[in-house]
Amino acid sequence: MIRIVLTFFMILSAAAGQTVTDIVAMIQQGRIAEAGRILDEWEAESRQMDSVIFLKGLIAPEADQAVIYYEKVIRSYPKSEFAPKALFRIAQLKYAQGLYQTALRCFLHITDEDRQAVILQESRYWAGLCYLALSKPDSAVHQFGVSISEFPVRDISRLAALELRSLQIPVPLLQEDGNPPSGQSGAGTAHASVPDPVAADETGAVHAPPASQKTVYAIQVDAFTDRNNALARKAFFESKGYETALRNKTVNGRYFYLVWVGAFSNEPDARAFGRMLNTKYGTHTTLVSEQR
């Protein structure tokens, strides 16, 4: 199973102060009304307005409303650390709506000047997905290769590697920390004829996780045979401010893409979160877990 941990909220928390981190945690836990009240107070005090507007976009009930907030961040605070994040969110929402050309322009507009290595890497990965949806596999291969070779963050690199493998393109070997092995160059390695990092090992054996890993619980909200449908569903819950992840498995010879929401250290909290999702969005959820 390929693991991809959503980095968006980690980027946001690391880049901003503790107060913003608290709001992000509330949104992830589904405490939307509480987060909204605090943001209203900050707005009344004209406090951290770039972050206030951005976070209001995260809790907006509709995608179009969220885009209005994000566009305001970009227009009013172009030098803010939240401006590239806002553009990234707009791009994801456009992708979920099937507006691949618009989404692509947004993803490619995120450049080195933004100095947000993880967002820049994710934007290149998502640009690759846009090119695939637009039937431009050669351009997609280039973007996936850049995502692996120039920004070696393990989880995104592994997902980009999976896309390259699906296109029958050899991919570079990645170490557990996400960095290329010593002696392997960075740029231009996406087409290197080396082992696939997605495989467990040459024998196909799956090794037990290190003792330092722990069990993380999440809620599975959907399973799809079509990857684009899974990504759209994933983007929907991301637009509501929840941590999401895409997993996969094979059942009776059929390949499924699983949409997971949330990440909890204990089962009771995860089950409570699942009940909240069922009530709020009419979902039929399943408790799931994995080692991280």
N, C-alpha and C positions, 0 to 999 in steps of 0.2 A: 504494500500500500504506500502510495506517495503522500508524504506529509507536506502540507504548505501552511505555515502559520501566518495569519494576516499580520502584516507589519505596519499597517496604516496607523493604528492606535498607539503602537509602540513608538513610532516616529513622533507622533503628536505629543505624547507624554514626555519623551526625552527632550523635546525642543522647547517646551513651555514650562511655566512655573507650576508649583504644587497645586495652586488653586484651579488651574485649567485641568490638571491631571485628575483632580477630584470630580470635576464635571464630566470628564470623559468616562471615569469609572461609573458614575451614576447612569450615563447613557447606556453603557455596556450591560449594566444590570437591569435595564428596563425601567429605571426611575425617571421617566421622561418629564413628568409633571414637576417633580422636584427640581430637576435640572433647569427646566424652563423658568421657574420662579426665581432661581438664583440669577439666571441670565438677565431676566427683566430688571432685577435690582442693580446688576452691574451696568446695564444700559442706562438706567435712570441716573446713575452716578458718573456716566461717561467713562467708565472704567474698562480698560483693555478692549476697546471697541472692535479692533480687528478680530480678536478671538471670540468676542461675543457674537458678532455677525456670522462668523464661520460655524460656531457651535450651534447657532440657531438653524443653520442649514442642515446640520446633522439630525436635528430633531423635527424638522419640517415634515408634516404628514404626507405631502405629495412631492413628487420629483420636480415638477415645474416650480413649485414654491422654493424648494431647496436651491435650485439653479439661480433664482433671483438673489438669494443671500450670497451664494458663492460669487456671482458676477459683481456684486457690490463690494466684496472683499478685494477682488482683482482691480476694480475701477478706483476705489477710494484708498486702498492701501497696497499699491503695487510693489512696494519694497518689503512688505510684511512677510514673515516666515510662513504665514497662512495663505499667501497668494498662490504659490505652486500647489499647495494641498487643495485649495479650492478648485483650481483648474483640473487637477487630477480627478476630483470628485465629479465635476461636470462631465469629464470624458467618460467616466465609468457609467454615469446615468445615461448618457447618449448611447453608449454601447448597449446597455440593457434595453433601450428603446428601439434598437435595430438601426440607429443612425450611425453606421460604421464610418462613413467618410468624415462626418463632423467629429466623431470621437477620435478618429485618427489624427486629425489636425490638432486637436487639443493635446493628445498624448505627445506628439512630436514637438509641440511648442514648449514643452518642459525641457530645458536645456541645462548645460553644465553651469550656467550662471546661477541657477537656483541653489547649487551647493547642497542638494538633498540627495545623497547618493542612493538611498533605498528607494525613494520616490522616483528618481531618475531611472533606476533599474526596473522598477515595476512598470513605469511608463513605456519602456522599450518592450517589455514582455507583452503588455496589453496592445501596443502598436502592432506587434506580430499577430495577435489574435484578430485585430481589425483587418490586416492584410489578408489573412486566411479567409475571413468572411467576405472580403471583396475579390476573392479568387486571384490573389497575387502571391502565390507561394514563395517565389524567389525573394520578394521583399520581406515576407514573413521570416524566412530562414535567416536573413541578415539581422533582423531585429532580435530574434531569439539568440543568435550568436553573440550579439553585442551584450545582451542581458547576462549571458554566462561569462564572457571573457573579460569584460570591463568592470563589472560590478558583482564580484563573487560573494553574494549573500546566499547562503546555502539553499534556503527553501525556494526562492524564486528561481535560482539557477537550476535546481532539480526539475521544477515544473517546465521551464524552458527546454531543458534536456528531453523531457518526455515529449514535448511537441516536435522537437527535431527528430526524435526516434520515430514518431508516427509518420513523419515525412521521409523516413528512410535516410536520414542524414546522420553520419557518425558524430558523436559528441565527445567533449573532453572529459577526462577523469577528474572528479572533484574530491578533495579530502573532506573529512567529517566537518571541519570548520568552515567549509565552503570555499577555501582558497585552492587555486590550482597547485598541483604538486611542484616541489622545487625543481627548477630547471625547465618548467613548461611556461612558455610565454603567455602573456595576457591576451592582447588583441589578436584576432585572426586565428584563434584555436578552435573555433566552433566546428570546423570541418576536419579536425585531426582524427586520424583513424586510431582511436584508443578505446578502451573499455567503456561501456555505457554506465554512468553513475546510478541509473535507475535500478540496475540488477543487484540482487543481494550479494552474490559472488559467482565465481565461475561454475560452481556445482549447483547453484540455485538454492543453497541452504539459507535459511533465515536465522540469523543469530539472535540470541536473547539480548534485550536492551541492557545497557550498563546499569549498575546498581544505583547510580546517581539519578536515573530517570524516575519520574513519578507518574501516577495515573491522573489523567485529566479527563473530566466528564464534559460532554456537550449534548446538544439536542439535534437530532437529524430531522429536518423539516420536509425533505423531499428526496426522491431518487429518480434520475432521468437516464434514458438511453441516449439522448441527444445532448451533447456537451454545451451547445449554445443555450439551450433551455435551462440547463443547470447554472450556467454563468449568469443568466438573467435573473433567476431566482436568488442566487447568491448576492447579486448587486442590489436587489430589492431590500434584503435585510441589512446590507451594508448601508444603504441610504437611510435606514431607520436608526443607524448608529450602533448596530450590534457587531461584535466580532464574529466573523464567518470564516469557513474553510471549505475547500472542495476535496473530497476523498473519492476513491473509486474501488470497485470490487467486481468480481465476475460471479454470476449466479447461473448455474445450468447452462454455461456457455455464452451467456449474455453479459455484456459489459455495461455497468451502471456508474453514473456520476452521482455522488451523494453530497447533499448540501447540509453542512453542519453549522449550527449557530451557538455562540457562547463558549466559554471555557471555564470550568469550575474545578476546584480542588476536592470537592466532596459531592456525593451522590444526592443528598437531600436538597441542596441548593440548586443543582441542575434540574431535578424533578420539579421543583417549584417554578423555575424559569420556564420549563416546558409547558406547565399548566397555564402560565401567563401568556405564552405565545398562542396556545390553543384558544384561549378566551379572546385575545385581542385580534388575532388574524385568521381564526377559523381553521387552523392547521391540525393535522393529526400526527403528532410527533413521536419519536422514539428516543429513549435514552441510549447514548453510545459512549464509549470511552476508548482511550489509547494511551500508550506510554510516550512521554516526552522527556 
